[in-house]
Amino acid sequence: MIRVLAFIFLVVALGMAYLQVNDRPAWADFISPIEQPINPDGQLIAVDPLGASSKKVITKQTPVSLQGQLDWLPDTGRPSVHAASLIPLKDGNWRAFWFAGSREGAADVVIQSAVWDASVKQWGQGTVVLDREGAQQGLGRYIAKLGNPVPIRNVNGQLQLYFVAVSIGGWAGSSISMVYSDDEGLRWSKPQRLITSPLLNISTLVKGEGFLLNDGSMGFPVYHEWIGKYGELLRLDPSGQVLDKRRMSSGRGTLQPIIFIDDEKHASAYFRQARRSGAKQIAVSHTADAGRLWTAAPDLTIPNPNAAITGIELADRTRLMVFNDLEHGRHRLVLAASWLKTNNDTSSQAAKDNYSPWKIIQVLEDESASQSNPKEEFSYPYMSMNKQGQVFLVYTWNRKRIKSITWEPNNLVAYLHQVHQEIASTMDTPTEMKEAK
């Protein structure tokens, strides 16, 4: 009898999966990044890509240091905070989200929010977006814990917040739900649950930044961690309903993907590695058909201690990434950059061939020399950029506070240009001259 019931259950599940696949809408392409390089004075300039065959004219300039404004998100009075994210608002301010409670996964965890006031350049008071009881009432189901809030703005300009909710078990038993706001986060809708799987609908979590596709739908990198651990790409309609889902990696060792888009068809995904054995490095996948199919690629030769990463692409196509450059522990956090090698907007090469190797340009936190045991934790970075080129980074500081760093566009562009020139100069220097130095 048990075998008969199991067989019936399998047939029903396969039927539901077939209907879901068969009902998928036509796929959409990525929105290609707009190449809009600017100089430190904010004027458009021609790209002088690293790796070009022509010799570069290096002019001496006053050295520029990268200056970021350091701040703390408001103290919630709760012992533990984690998983911050943020998004630019229409009025030029920023809104951040994170969860806070007695500990990660506790029943008293709430999703917090605060606004960065651009006029006074500081964070306002924190407010509660959602608590466990509110999620439970809104979703009409038991909720044990909340986590990982990630915002996105749909094609109509509506602010949406996706978060993880668990009804039973650990994070592997989670699902994604969403609330939306039509007044930039002052008031929020009743939560609604995403259906990401026709069977059980569990073990889908969100961490990375989403993006718009060229038909107005949204791409969201998510991950699965029940039995296997791998990345997936959700495609959502403007209301947050799931249109499609594609696997981005395989096996049991990749989590929390971030995506860099090359053009309408090509993109690269980088993953937090969670391998039980093997290289402790950032894992990579590529797509050549706008995310329908993903192919595993060699790891970046960058250490990753099973910790979250984040990244953005600037207007001139320079890419930035923040991560723990360690094989073990989260007591060091760095900012790295990678520059486009060519001016070819329709390149069919893999991104690893289009971009220079990642170079660490600033150490953000480092407790390597600390005698404390255990060492401080600097983790779960999340980076975003507004239309003016201002870059914001938020991350967990020792599970007690959320720290933020703001980089203004003129200083950031000038510093990256200086580092880029230094690399180009080194590449053009004859071998014997390099050795003499």
Beta strands, then each sheet from edge to edge (+ up, - down):
strand 1: 68-72
strand 2: 80-88
strand 3: 94-101
strand 4: 110-117
strand 5: 122-123
strand 6: 127-131
strand 7: 145-153
strand 8: 159-166
strand 9: 174-181
strand 10: 192-193
strand 11: 205-206
strand 12: 211-212
strand 13: 218-224
strand 14: 230-236
strand 15: 242-247
strand 16: 254-261
strand 17: 267-273
strand 18: 283-287
strand 19: 295-297
strand 20: 310-313
strand 21: 319-323
strand 22: 332-338
strand 23: 359-366
strand 24: 378-385
strand 25: 391-397
strand 26: 401-407
sheet 1: 1+ 26- 25+ 24-
sheet 2: 2+ 3- 4+ 5-
sheet 3: 2+ 3- 4+ 6-
sheet 4: 7+ 8- 9+ 10-
sheet 5: 11+ 13- 12+
sheet 6: 11+ 13- 14+ 15-
sheet 7: 16+ 17- 18+ 19-
sheet 8: 20+ 21- 22+ 23-
end
